């Protein structure tokens, strides 16, 4: 099979808004075929600006973005970039059905009047079935639950056939089952060679489903495999004092009493979820023991 | 019986009434066609602004002797451009920007009209419309604008819908969002100009919003919404203009009042989104909750 290898190259990108605000300076990273990458940073760190420059909505003052070796504009004409918006950015009262929304993914490939061909209808059907939303096709989009809405927009990205898929905060307002279903689908897409870039400020699930991380705070602080990027130093640079406010929902290690533990924190002490759902630090003894266990696992 | 029929046919004995009825109907249909886009894009205030901003254009067109529609159209586009410029280059909020621009244009229009030689431009005609005395040249302009608007919306409605719903998706598909934005703006300005003749500058906004809002209460599909909106608007304009003869009322006022009545009916009786339907839904919901709660309560008691 002769498929183009997908890639995103961001080289020295700086973005300055008309009001003089410098949103990004000298940001660089590179992603290759078949990967799930988290774009992690606090609010206002430039995540959405970086998304916008990859989608060609803002022109960098310096630097360049290339998608599969092409300038962004050219890649958009080939419908390579698909986008799953944040829930807050969608007008849920808009009179469109689930079917209509997914069909919007096909507009780029249709004729002047955007009249769907059989091929388009088949693709929409397949995409809806893939996210288990076929039975909901005639529903108005606002009638769905948070997780169902996300799946519909993911189906739109599938129908579009995008090779670079950008997801903006995909897990906010989504139940655990849907989160797992979405992650499963992302894994399938990765296998087919797609590059999936997930913007999030929730670190909890990142190590579990992402291969790589781009850590951002007005510039790219670090990027690469999750284990290498998620160091105390990097996280402190990205999150500063606010890190403790983040909740880590999934475990990477089981503690001796069976509670979920992760060692991601700004001072390398393991955090656990207490019974009431609040975070608490494990004591020093357990901490040493867990770190040792983790090192052994890695070796 | 034949007397009744005869009296019902009276308006059609007058040439000016026949013209008023069919021109109003055409304008109504076109406004209804565009209305879903205006209401769903959140451009209601913009429509209001443009309909007032056309006044200086009309005045200048009459003074200089070129087609009023052209003057009005240029004035509307200038106003839209001024709003976009102030919005992009200053910290002033959108509502204030719209307010400043349209009142400035309107004020300029008033000055121009007061300066123009008497009999040239009639302020009352601009504000309230004068469909009964519409000139042949004006009818031609309305017909041209309507044909253009119907063609553009007819061919491009799906792209315009995508632009209203999710401009970012339109961009990532490589559609020219700037062109879509301008197309919608130009359509809005053009239709404002056409509706000016039928109902006047003050009521143009109603023609552009009410049918779309009514249709939005009646359907969950955008395609259906366009046809519903256009039909409601067309029918109210036809009946409104016809009725205005009998009650000897202002044509624009009759049309808009009828549209409002249809809106109110939809607001109350719409099967899915009406007041009565939501009441029923709440009652059904509390009924179900009651049934769920009942056994649990019994369980506790046991």
Interface residues (C-beta under 8 A of the other chain):
Chain A: X18 X55 X56 X57 X73 X76 X77 X78 X79 X81 X82 X83 X85 X89 X90 X91 X94 X95 X96 X97 X100 X104 X105 X107 X108 X112 X113 X114 X140 X156 X160 X162
Chain B: X40 X88 X89 X155 X156 X158 X159 X161 X162 X164 X165 X166 X168 X169 X170 X171 X172 X173 X174 X175 X216 X219 X220 X221 X222 X224 X225
